[in-house]
């Protein structure tokens, strides 16, 4: 089972995301709302994927979580944001970005794509219209 760390400072949204992921067969290993909490959980639990909001509590930036956790090894990253043109995403470590608002089906499709990209497997299916691959033109 693929494990996912949810990094989202709005805990109502995080709870909804957890429910969607569990229903889709993912293992949600933890939820964090700050950069420090996310890095601590990620280092301890070693998830396969991260569903990471770009703007976190206390002015934190989700790209810092991805940078820290990708140093330890394989870790696929799907950022979520209301602003896909956010300058911090230019050159950010990770496979993709999903623009808010998005549907549950788009979220699951995007996570499958990120999982494939992180494992260097060919991606299957169509990309959701809210999804943008980082570092590539689709």
Secondary structure, DSSP 4 states (H G I P E B T S, - for coil): --EEEEE-S-HHHHHHHHHHHHHTT-EEEEEESSHHHHHHHHHHH--SEEEEESB-GGG-BHHHHHHHHHTTS--EEEEEES-TT-GGGTT-SSSEEEESS--HHHHHHHHHHHHHHHTTPPP-SPPPTTEEETTS--
